[in-house]
Amino acid sequence: MRRSHAQFRSDVRPTEHAVTCAECGSPMVLRWTGKFQRWFYGCSRFPECKACHGAHPNGEPLGTPTDEDGKLWRRKAHAVIDPIWKSLPQRWRSKGRGRVYKWLADQWPDKKTVHIAGMDAAQCQELIALVERAQAAGVSLIGDLETRDPDFPYIQAASNKYSPAQQEARRRRRKNQRRNKRLRKEDAQ
């Protein structure tokens, strides 16, 4: 059974964050979505204006709301940035992501707006151009991550994810486990 617009009023939570709708300029209210089980900002003029914006569990907005064009450019910016750190092995993704955003912060004129969720369409276009220029020039956006850990090439290889020292330690551990199991079995008899 579908709920009427009036019933959605009970899903609204008061918040101290003043968020303005990028589509119509009306204030946005914090609402709960049962479908995705999370809070979001929806336009107070809903259902006339269907603009929405994500929110953290504490009610803080995820970045700044933007219009459809801004959302499109934010997705394009993420499509350029994310593959850089997502191509790293799982163990290195967090560090790689931090390195990419640190590199961006060093290059960006305003350090506070380096987060893509806070950028408008023009800033996203500028960011995409900056990253593409750097990649064309051969600049590593993750820095010297590869050279800091001697195990990095072994972790990166899909067929062998452990360094020789790690492989030897694993062999010894397994051998000791088998021996201990055999000795326990002999003692039990």
Secondary structure, 3 states (H helix, E strand, C coil): CCCCHHHHHHHEECCCCCCECCCCCCEEEEEEECCCCEEEEEECCCCCCCCEEEECCCCCECCCCCCHHHHHHHHHHHHHHHHHHHCCCHHHHHHHHHHHHHHHHHHCCCHHHCCHHHCCHHHHHHHHHHHHHHHHCCCCCCCCHHHHCCCHHHHHCCCCCCCHHHHHHHHHHHHHHHHHHHHHHHHHC
